[in-house]
Amino acid sequence: MKKITQIAFAFILILVLASCKNTKQKIQEHVSNYNTTASIKGGNVVSTSAKAFLNDNKIEIRIETDLEGTEENRLAYQQTFPSLLAEMIKNDQISKELIEEGVKFDVYFISYNNVILAKQLVDKEELATIEGSEGAGNGKETAKL
């Protein structure tokens, strides 16, 4: 009986350890999910994609638009970018769990001619700033501009 209990315990321990994911695995899973399911609605958004940088514990998110890379557009979207980031956090497109594990999200809002209109590195400090400036909401929606 004691031998059966030891074998059962060892088997359960192996299952528990096998089901635990490390941060790099979570990053890969998040990027894969983002690239297959994420959508950001807005009149000018053409596409969005994520890329993992496992050695740096970083995820880069590129939001590509049909906007021209003018100073006027850059100034306008730098003002609205924080609310887009807050919506992406709310919808788990930017993962709080991964940020708490030390992962950084480098988010770019890019014109059709590859000019960066707005960018933000979202880490623990920036997450606190974004959440502090936006009211907490319930439910999930697609991020909108």
C-alpha positions in Angstrom: 0.0 0.0 0.0 2.8 2.4 0.9 4.5 1.7 -2.5 1.3 2.5 -4.4 0.9 5.8 -2.5 4.5 6.7 -3.3 4.0 5.9 -7.0 0.8 7.9 -7.1 2.4 10.8 -5.4 5.4 10.7 -7.9 2.9 10.6 -10.8 0.9 13.6 -9.5 4.1 15.5 -8.9 5.3 14.9 -12.5 1.9 16.0 -13.8 2.0 19.2 -11.8 5.5 20.1 -12.8 4.8 19.3 -16.5 1.7 21.6 -16.5 3.6 24.6 -15.1 4.7 27.0 -17.8 7.8 29.2 -17.5 7.8 32.8 -18.6 9.3 32.1 -22.1 6.6 29.6 -22.8 3.9 32.1 -21.7 5.4 34.7 -23.9 5.3 32.4 -26.9 1.7 31.4 -26.1 0.7 35.1 -25.7 2.3 36.1 -29.0 0.7 33.1 -30.9 -2.7 34.0 -29.4 -2.3 37.7 -30.2 -1.4 37.0 -33.8 -4.4 34.7 -34.4 -7.1 36.6 -32.4 -6.2 40.2 -31.8 -8.0 43.0 -33.6 -8.0 46.7 -33.0 -10.9 48.5 -34.5 -10.3 52.0 -35.8 -10.8 53.7 -39.1 -7.1 53.8 -39.9 -5.8 50.5 -38.5 -4.7 48.1 -41.2 -3.1 45.3 -39.2 -1.5 44.4 -35.9 1.1 41.8 -35.0 3.2 40.7 -32.1 6.8 39.4 -32.0 8.6 37.7 -29.1 12.1 38.6 -28.0 12.6 35.7 -25.5 16.2 36.6 -24.5 15.0 40.1 -23.6 11.7 39.1 -22.0 10.0 41.5 -24.3 7.0 41.4 -26.7 6.8 43.9 -29.5 3.4 44.9 -30.8 3.1 46.8 -34.1 -0.1 48.5 -35.0 0.1 49.4 -38.7 -2.2 52.1 -40.1 -3.0 53.7 -43.5 -2.1 57.1 -42.0 0.6 59.3 -43.4 3.7 59.9 -41.2 3.1 63.6 -40.7 3.9 65.7 -37.6 0.1 66.4 -37.3 -0.7 62.7 -37.1 2.1 62.0 -34.8 0.9 64.7 -32.3 -2.7 63.6 -32.6 -2.0 59.9 -31.9 0.5 60.5 -29.1 -2.5 62.0 -27.3 -4.8 59.1 -27.9 -2.3 56.3 -27.5 -2.5 55.9 -23.7 -6.3 55.2 -24.0 -5.6 52.6 -26.7 -3.0 51.0 -24.4 -5.5 51.0 -21.5 -8.0 49.2 -23.7 -5.4 46.7 -24.8 -4.6 45.9 -21.2 -8.3 45.6 -20.3 -8.7 43.1 -23.2 -5.6 41.2 -22.2 -3.9 42.0 -25.5 -1.2 43.4 -23.2 -1.0 40.8 -20.4 -0.8 42.0 -16.8 0.3 38.5 -15.7 3.3 38.6 -18.0 4.2 42.2 -17.0 4.1 41.1 -13.3 6.6 38.3 -14.3 8.9 41.0 -15.7 7.9 40.9 -19.4 7.9 44.3 -21.2 5.6 45.2 -24.1 7.0 47.5 -26.7 4.0 48.9 -28.5 4.3 50.9 -31.8 1.6 52.8 -33.7 3.0 53.1 -37.3 2.1 55.0 -40.4 1.9 53.4 -43.9 5.4 54.7 -44.7 6.8 53.2 -41.5 7.0 56.4 -39.5 6.4 55.8 -35.8 3.4 57.9 -34.8 3.4 56.8 -31.2 5.3 54.3 -29.1 5.3 53.1 -25.5 7.2 50.6 -23.4 4.7 49.0 -21.0 6.4 47.6 -17.9 5.4 47.4 -14.3 5.8 51.1 -13.7 4.0 52.2 -16.9 1.2 49.6 -16.2 0.6 51.3 -12.8 0.6 54.7 -14.5 -1.9 53.6 -17.2 -4.2 51.9 -14.7 -4.0 54.9 -12.5 -5.1 57.3 -15.2 -7.9 55.1 -16.5 -10.9 53.9 -14.6 -11.1 50.2 -14.2 -13.8 48.7 -16.4 -15.6 45.4 -16.6 -16.0 43.1 -19.5 -13.8 42.8 -22.6 -14.2 44.6 -25.8 -12.0 45.0 -28.9 -9.6 47.8 -28.5 -10.7 50.9 -30.4 -9.2 54.1 -31.6 
